[in-house]
Amino acid sequence: MRPAKVHFTEIVNDNMVAMNLCLECAEEKGIDVNKAGSYGLGDLVAGLIDDTVDSEAERISKVRCPSCGYEYSDFKKIGRLGCPDCYDAFEAQLVQVLRHVHGSTQHAGKKAAQVGERAALRERMNVLREELSEAIRTEDYERAAAIRDEIRGLEAQVEDDA
């Protein structure tokens, strides 16, 4: 048995297939072992960035962060920004990268279930408070009382969950 020297991963029909192969087996499968090697996050991001840039002028642009002096080309090489102000300095390029990688520039990830539920309750209470103010302003006191009771119920629910 020969030791695995090539670690190859590919996506086939939305399933990840990982193979750990010796050099001979890798060559038999058609994997170019001369190009096989370790690629870091910077290489991955740089490849994605190159795919998202529309024109040669953007590719060679020397946009520089005014705070840290980091250039966009540095980000392309390393895959990391130099400081928080780099997000503003490279906004146009980063938006393109995010759209390419995630398909959107808005976060659509998951929240922790309990935290998400509490946040939803608080958001609902804020909406109800606005409705309560409007009901009081229009002197719809019956509606205001119903909204007040609903707010109290939600407040009790949030306290119980804490």
Backbone bond lengths (Angstrom), bond angles and torsions (degrees), N, CA, C in turn:
res aa  C-N    CA-C-N  psi(-1)  N-CA   C-N-CA  omega(-1)  CA-C   N-CA-C  phi
1 M - - - 1.443 - - 1.525 108.46 -
2 R 1.361 115.29 131.12 1.457 121.13 -178.91 1.528 109.35 -98.13
3 P 1.342 117.27 147.78 1.467 119.52 -179.08 1.530 111.83 -72.52
4 A 1.343 115.28 145.02 1.467 121.36 177.60 1.525 109.09 -71.77
5 K 1.305 115.44 124.89 1.467 121.48 179.05 1.524 111.64 -116.11
6 V 1.324 116.86 -19.32 1.459 121.89 -177.42 1.524 107.97 -116.43
7 H 1.315 115.32 123.18 1.464 121.34 178.48 1.521 106.42 -112.49
8 F 1.318 115.43 109.85 1.456 122.34 -170.82 1.517 109.21 -118.23
9 T 1.328 116.33 131.21 1.461 121.53 178.24 1.514 108.19 -129.38
10 E 1.338 116.39 135.92 1.449 120.81 175.71 1.521 109.21 -143.79
11 I 1.322 115.84 159.41 1.457 122.14 178.33 1.522 107.47 -103.44
12 V 1.341 115.98 122.77 1.454 122.06 179.20 1.527 107.37 -125.66
13 N 1.333 117.19 117.34 1.461 122.05 -179.47 1.525 111.77 50.84
14 D 1.333 116.66 49.87 1.471 123.85 179.36 1.522 113.57 63.11
15 N 1.311 118.59 16.46 1.460 122.51 175.75 1.522 109.13 -119.44
16 M 1.337 115.44 135.20 1.451 119.68 179.44 1.531 108.85 -83.10
17 V 1.308 115.53 129.72 1.457 121.80 177.43 1.523 107.12 -118.02
18 A 1.333 116.40 118.89 1.466 121.42 -179.77 1.524 108.67 -111.38
19 M 1.332 115.10 135.15 1.459 120.34 178.47 1.518 108.95 -128.67
20 N 1.310 115.98 136.57 1.462 122.45 173.43 1.519 105.55 -114.64
21 L 1.328 116.66 111.38 1.458 121.43 -170.53 1.521 111.99 -124.64
22 C 1.300 115.35 151.94 1.463 119.38 169.30 1.521 107.34 -76.04
23 L 1.322 117.56 168.00 1.465 121.04 -177.27 1.521 112.38 -60.17
24 E 1.331 117.06 -41.38 1.457 120.70 -177.97 1.526 111.70 -65.51
25 C 1.342 116.18 -44.14 1.468 119.81 179.73 1.524 111.33 -66.54
26 A 1.321 116.84 -37.22 1.457 120.91 178.11 1.526 110.31 -62.03
27 E 1.334 117.10 -43.79 1.459 120.44 178.57 1.523 111.16 -64.46
28 E 1.344 116.86 -37.27 1.472 120.81 177.71 1.529 111.39 -63.20
29 K 1.316 117.08 -33.02 1.471 121.39 179.94 1.526 111.62 -84.23
30 G 1.325 117.05 -1.39 1.457 120.89 176.68 1.516 114.42 86.68
31 I 1.326 117.18 17.06 1.457 121.11 177.56 1.517 108.00 -86.75
32 D 1.314 116.46 125.08 1.460 121.06 179.75 1.526 108.66 -74.68
33 V 1.309 116.50 102.37 1.464 120.61 -175.94 1.518 112.26 -71.13
34 N 1.324 117.91 -17.48 1.459 119.98 177.22 1.526 111.08 -72.03
35 K 1.338 116.76 -30.17 1.458 120.55 177.77 1.517 111.19 -91.19
36 A 1.306 117.36 -17.50 1.458 120.01 -179.57 1.509 108.75 -68.03
37 G 1.273 116.61 135.68 1.456 121.08 -179.21 1.504 109.71 -176.60
38 S 1.291 115.67 -172.29 1.459 117.90 179.99 1.518 108.71 -92.42
39 Y 1.291 115.70 127.47 1.449 122.54 177.25 1.512 107.86 -114.68
40 G 1.312 116.16 131.42 1.452 120.40 -178.41 1.509 111.85 -90.04
41 L 1.310 114.82 176.87 1.455 121.53 178.54 1.520 110.71 -59.13
42 G 1.311 116.48 -37.29 1.461 120.28 179.40 1.514 111.81 -59.52
43 D 1.341 116.93 -41.40 1.457 120.59 178.64 1.523 110.87 -64.09
44 L 1.334 115.78 -41.30 1.456 120.28 179.48 1.517 110.90 -63.50
45 V 1.328 117.59 -49.62 1.459 121.46 -179.30 1.518 110.14 -63.38
46 A 1.319 117.58 -42.66 1.458 120.57 -179.98 1.527 110.67 -60.33
47 G 1.324 116.69 -40.87 1.465 120.12 177.37 1.512 111.78 -63.44
48 L 1.313 116.78 -41.56 1.457 120.44 178.56 1.519 110.98 -67.01
49 I 1.317 117.06 -38.35 1.452 121.05 -179.75 1.519 109.64 -65.23
50 D 1.322 117.09 -45.37 1.456 119.87 179.95 1.517 111.04 -59.02
51 D 1.346 117.27 -35.26 1.457 120.59 179.32 1.519 112.48 -70.65
52 T 1.344 118.32 -23.95 1.457 120.52 -174.66 1.508 113.09 -93.21
53 V 1.309 118.72 -16.00 1.457 121.35 -176.05 1.521 108.80 -76.94
54 D 1.351 115.94 127.36 1.453 120.50 -173.44 1.517 113.86 -83.07
55 S 1.311 118.50 -33.12 1.454 119.39 -174.91 1.521 110.82 -131.39
56 E 1.324 114.32 159.07 1.457 119.94 178.79 1.531 110.93 -63.77
57 A 1.343 116.29 -32.49 1.469 119.86 179.53 1.527 110.51 -61.67
58 E 1.347 117.04 -40.56 1.462 119.77 177.68 1.518 111.22 -67.85
59 R 1.335 115.71 -38.10 1.465 120.50 -176.78 1.521 111.71 -62.02
60 I 1.324 116.54 -36.40 1.462 119.19 -176.30 1.529 112.71 -101.51
61 S 1.351 115.69 7.13 1.467 118.32 -177.76 1.514 111.02 -61.48
62 K 1.285 115.08 147.80 1.465 121.81 -178.81 1.528 109.92 -111.29
63 V 1.322 116.88 47.17 1.461 120.25 177.05 1.521 107.73 -61.03
64 R 1.321 115.62 133.90 1.467 120.92 -175.36 1.527 109.13 -125.44
65 C 1.338 116.58 137.54 1.458 122.32 174.94 1.524 108.42 -71.84
66 P 1.334 118.58 127.40 1.457 120.27 -178.35 1.533 113.31 -69.43
67 S 1.328 117.44 -20.84 1.469 119.78 -177.01 1.520 112.66 -85.40
68 C 1.335 116.92 -48.43 1.468 118.88 -173.94 1.528 113.78 -110.64
69 G 1.344 117.39 -7.72 1.455 120.16 178.98 1.510 113.94 80.44
70 Y 1.317 117.62 1.54 1.459 123.34 179.69 1.527 109.05 -63.60
71 E 1.313 117.97 137.81 1.455 121.60 177.17 1.521 109.65 -100.56
72 Y 1.322 115.00 155.48 1.460 119.41 178.01 1.532 110.56 -59.41
73 S 1.314 116.11 -33.60 1.472 119.53 177.99 1.530 110.97 -63.84
74 D 1.353 117.87 -31.45 1.468 120.88 175.40 1.521 110.12 -64.22
75 F 1.337 116.43 -43.13 1.458 120.67 178.07 1.530 110.12 -61.43
76 K 1.328 116.70 -41.79 1.459 119.61 179.55 1.526 111.34 -62.60
77 K 1.331 117.09 -36.62 1.463 120.74 -179.00 1.521 112.09 -73.27
78 I 1.335 116.42 -45.55 1.464 121.49 -170.23 1.519 112.64 -95.30
79 G 1.327 117.08 -32.04 1.459 120.26 -178.34 1.520 113.08 85.71
80 R 1.330 117.07 12.84 1.468 121.68 178.60 1.516 108.96 -136.59
81 L 1.338 114.54 151.00 1.457 119.96 177.27 1.516 109.88 -89.56
82 G 1.331 116.23 160.44 1.457 120.65 -176.06 1.511 114.35 -85.38
83 C 1.349 117.47 -32.58 1.464 120.97 -177.73 1.524 108.68 -159.44
84 P 1.330 118.22 171.71 1.471 120.08 179.76 1.532 113.40 -60.62
85 D 1.329 118.09 -30.16 1.470 120.53 -179.50 1.526 112.57 -71.24
86 C 1.319 117.30 -16.38 1.466 120.82 176.96 1.533 111.19 -61.25
87 Y 1.337 117.24 -30.54 1.462 119.95 179.00 1.523 110.78 -60.41
88 D 1.334 116.40 -38.46 1.465 120.07 177.84 1.527 111.01 -75.25
89 A 1.322 116.54 -42.25 1.465 120.52 -177.03 1.528 111.66 -63.76
90 F 1.322 117.61 -37.02 1.465 121.91 -176.28 1.523 112.16 -107.83
91 E 1.322 116.85 23.38 1.465 120.67 -173.50 1.530 112.76 -54.48
92 A 1.308 117.59 -47.26 1.467 120.40 -176.64 1.522 111.16 -59.96
93 Q 1.327 116.74 -43.87 1.455 119.94 -179.47 1.533 111.19 -70.38
94 L 1.331 116.87 -40.27 1.466 120.37 -177.99 1.520 111.98 -66.49
95 V 1.334 117.00 -35.27 1.463 120.40 177.41 1.525 109.67 -60.68
96 Q 1.322 116.47 -42.45 1.466 120.26 178.63 1.525 110.77 -63.08
97 V 1.330 116.88 -43.14 1.459 120.93 -179.85 1.535 109.95 -62.66
98 L 1.333 117.13 -46.55 1.467 120.48 -179.89 1.524 111.84 -61.02
99 R 1.321 116.12 -42.61 1.473 118.75 178.32 1.521 110.85 -62.41
100 H 1.317 116.37 -39.92 1.465 120.45 -178.65 1.532 110.90 -68.62
101 V 1.321 116.81 -44.07 1.463 121.28 -175.03 1.521 111.84 -76.43
102 H 1.347 116.67 -46.81 1.467 120.86 -172.45 1.520 113.61 -105.67
103 G 1.316 117.67 -10.91 1.452 120.30 -177.86 1.524 112.87 80.97
104 S 1.324 117.56 -0.17 1.455 122.14 -177.93 1.520 108.79 -161.92
105 T 1.339 115.00 164.40 1.460 119.16 174.55 1.517 111.03 -108.26
106 Q 1.326 117.11 4.07 1.459 121.97 178.59 1.516 109.53 -105.98
107 H 1.324 116.70 136.47 1.460 121.40 178.65 1.513 109.37 -69.57
108 A 1.313 116.04 129.78 1.461 120.93 178.99 1.524 109.83 -128.93
109 G 1.300 116.92 27.06 1.452 121.62 -177.77 1.511 112.38 -76.52
110 K 1.299 114.96 -177.77 1.449 121.78 -178.05 1.515 110.14 -91.92
111 K 1.329 115.83 152.86 1.450 122.23 173.26 1.518 107.26 -107.51
112 A 1.310 116.09 156.00 1.452 119.22 172.49 1.522 107.01 -58.62
113 A 1.321 117.52 135.41 1.459 122.04 -171.52 1.522 112.74 -54.01
114 Q 1.315 118.01 -51.70 1.458 120.35 -175.90 1.526 111.18 -67.65
115 V 1.302 116.57 -42.04 1.466 120.49 178.93 1.521 109.47 -64.12
116 G 1.312 117.06 -41.94 1.459 121.41 179.54 1.518 111.88 -63.79
117 E 1.330 117.45 -39.35 1.463 120.81 178.83 1.518 111.09 -66.28
118 R 1.341 116.53 -44.31 1.465 119.75 178.79 1.524 110.63 -63.69
119 A 1.313 116.51 -40.84 1.463 119.98 179.11 1.527 110.43 -63.37
120 A 1.322 116.98 -39.52 1.464 120.78 178.52 1.529 110.40 -65.28
121 L 1.338 117.14 -39.87 1.463 120.47 177.71 1.528 110.71 -63.64
122 R 1.328 116.76 -43.83 1.472 120.15 179.31 1.523 111.24 -64.46
123 E 1.315 115.56 -39.18 1.459 119.00 178.23 1.530 110.53 -64.27
124 R 1.327 115.74 -42.32 1.468 120.04 177.58 1.530 110.73 -61.94
125 M 1.350 117.02 -40.60 1.462 120.42 178.51 1.528 111.11 -63.13
126 N 1.319 117.59 -38.28 1.472 120.56 178.39 1.520 111.06 -63.68
127 V 1.328 116.14 -41.71 1.466 120.18 177.85 1.524 109.72 -63.31
128 L 1.345 115.66 -44.06 1.463 119.29 179.88 1.524 111.92 -63.96
129 R 1.318 117.81 -36.43 1.468 120.39 178.15 1.526 111.03 -63.48
130 E 1.328 116.33 -38.44 1.464 119.59 176.10 1.527 110.55 -65.34
131 E 1.334 116.25 -41.59 1.456 120.25 177.59 1.528 110.86 -64.21
132 L 1.346 115.97 -38.01 1.460 120.59 178.04 1.531 110.55 -62.10
133 S 1.307 116.74 -44.98 1.466 120.54 178.00 1.527 111.36 -59.89
134 E 1.326 115.13 -42.43 1.464 119.37 179.34 1.531 110.87 -66.14
135 A 1.335 117.81 -41.39 1.467 120.92 179.04 1.530 110.79 -63.28
136 I 1.312 117.19 -39.96 1.470 120.74 178.06 1.530 110.03 -67.30
137 R 1.330 116.55 -42.17 1.465 120.47 -179.96 1.520 111.28 -60.65
138 T 1.343 116.92 -38.69 1.470 121.00 -179.36 1.526 111.53 -89.25
139 E 1.326 117.02 4.87 1.465 124.47 178.76 1.522 112.92 60.34
140 D 1.331 116.78 34.10 1.467 122.63 174.24 1.531 107.10 -93.82
141 Y 1.343 114.78 78.72 1.459 120.38 -170.37 1.532 113.59 -71.35
142 E 1.306 117.58 -30.19 1.472 119.49 177.22 1.530 109.70 -65.09
143 R 1.310 115.87 -45.85 1.484 120.11 177.44 1.523 109.54 -63.45
144 A 1.322 117.71 -41.38 1.462 121.65 179.46 1.527 110.97 -60.18
145 A 1.317 117.17 -41.49 1.467 120.72 179.27 1.531 111.07 -64.93
146 A 1.322 116.85 -40.48 1.467 120.65 179.17 1.529 110.46 -65.27
147 I 1.323 116.43 -41.58 1.472 120.79 178.90 1.527 109.93 -65.52
148 R 1.346 116.77 -43.34 1.468 121.02 178.20 1.531 110.96 -57.36
149 D 1.319 116.55 -43.55 1.464 120.62 -179.84 1.532 111.35 -65.51
150 E 1.324 116.34 -38.20 1.462 119.73 178.25 1.528 110.88 -66.29
151 I 1.321 116.78 -39.89 1.468 121.23 177.69 1.524 109.98 -61.82
152 R 1.325 117.09 -45.38 1.469 120.75 178.83 1.520 111.75 -59.99
153 G 1.326 116.51 -40.63 1.460 120.25 177.97 1.528 111.78 -63.16
154 L 1.320 116.15 -41.75 1.475 119.96 178.72 1.523 110.90 -67.72
155 E 1.345 117.32 -39.10 1.458 120.48 177.78 1.524 111.17 -61.32
156 A 1.330 116.37 -41.33 1.472 120.63 178.16 1.529 110.18 -64.20
157 Q 1.311 116.23 -38.58 1.471 120.83 179.87 1.539 110.81 -65.16
158 V 1.329 116.54 -40.83 1.472 120.55 178.90 1.526 109.95 -65.60
159 E 1.328 118.02 -41.77 1.466 121.99 179.37 1.528 110.64 -64.42
160 D 1.324 117.62 -39.10 1.470 121.00 179.80 1.517 111.25 -65.67
161 D 1.326 116.50 -36.11 1.476 121.01 -178.59 1.527 111.97 -74.67
162 A 1.329 116.86 -22.66 1.472 120.28 -176.76 1.474 110.65 -77.48
